[in-house]
Amino acid sequence: IRKRRWRVAADGAEWTLERYGRRGPVPAEIVPSADGAAPLELPEWLEPHVVREVTGAAEFSDAGLAG
């Protein structure tokens, strides 16, 4: 399976977005900061695109998405 990755810096945080295949899901995750602090809310630019929260869902891990 192919995966394409983008890194987006916004609102003082860095996000990683990955697309699996041509039309697959695009999980977004925050890259932890050096001090361990992370925003608790989605940024405005990302919020309209979120379908659901999948933190900890095995089917959305790298292994789960690879099938």
Backbone torsions as a table, in degrees:
resi	resn	phi	psi	omega
1	ILE	NA	142.8	178.5
2	ARG	-93.9	146.9	178.2
3	LYS	-134.9	132.2	176.7
4	ARG	-113.6	136.5	-174.4
5	ARG	-123.3	139.5	173.5
6	TRP	-125.8	146.7	172.8
7	ARG	-116.3	131.3	-177.5
8	VAL	-126.1	123.4	174.9
9	ALA	-97.7	123.6	-179.1
10	ALA	-156.8	140.8	175.1
11	ASP	54.4	36.9	177.5
12	GLY	77.6	9.8	179.5
13	ALA	-130.8	161.9	175.4
14	GLU	-115.9	130.2	-179.4
15	TRP	-113.4	146.6	173.4
16	THR	-112.8	127.3	175.9
17	LEU	-118.0	135.7	-178.3
18	GLU	-132.2	135.4	175.2
19	ARG	-113.3	130.4	179.8
20	TYR	-99.7	117.6	-176.7
21	GLY	71.7	-168.4	-178.1
22	ARG	-78.9	-31.1	-175.4
23	ARG	-132.0	15.4	-176.3
24	GLY	-69.8	179.4	178.7
25	PRO	-64.2	156.9	178.8
26	VAL	-123.3	84.1	177.3
27	PRO	-66.8	143.4	175.8
28	ALA	-120.8	132.3	177.2
29	GLU	-137.0	150.8	179.5
30	ILE	-86.9	140.6	176.1
31	VAL	-85.7	123.1	-178.0
32	PRO	-59.2	140.7	178.0
33	SER	-79.5	166.5	-178.3
34	ALA	-61.1	-32.0	-178.9
35	ASP	-91.6	3.0	176.7
36	GLY	84.2	-6.5	-179.9
37	ALA	-78.5	142.2	178.7
38	ALA	-142.9	145.7	177.9
39	PRO	-65.5	147.0	-179.3
40	LEU	-94.7	-9.9	-178.9
41	GLU	-118.0	149.8	175.3
42	LEU	-69.4	143.2	175.7
43	PRO	-70.1	155.0	-178.4
44	GLU	-54.3	-39.4	-176.4
45	TRP	-68.4	-23.5	-177.2
46	LEU	-96.2	-32.0	-173.7
47	GLU	-50.5	-44.2	-178.5
48	PRO	-66.3	-14.9	-175.7
49	HIS	-99.3	-7.5	-176.5
50	VAL	-80.7	125.2	178.1
51	VAL	-89.8	-44.7	177.0
52	ARG	-163.2	159.7	176.6
53	GLU	-81.4	129.8	-177.8
54	VAL	-126.2	18.3	178.9
55	THR	-55.3	125.9	178.3
56	GLY	81.7	-2.8	180.0
57	ALA	-79.3	116.6	-175.0
58	ALA	-58.0	-36.0	-178.3
59	GLU	-66.3	-14.5	178.3
60	PHE	-106.9	9.8	172.6
61	SER	-74.2	166.7	177.6
62	ASP	-55.9	-45.5	-179.6
63	ALA	-64.6	-40.8	179.7
64	GLY	-65.6	-40.1	179.2
65	LEU	-73.0	-27.1	178.2
66	ALA	-73.5	-18.0	172.0
67	GLY	90.5	NA	NA
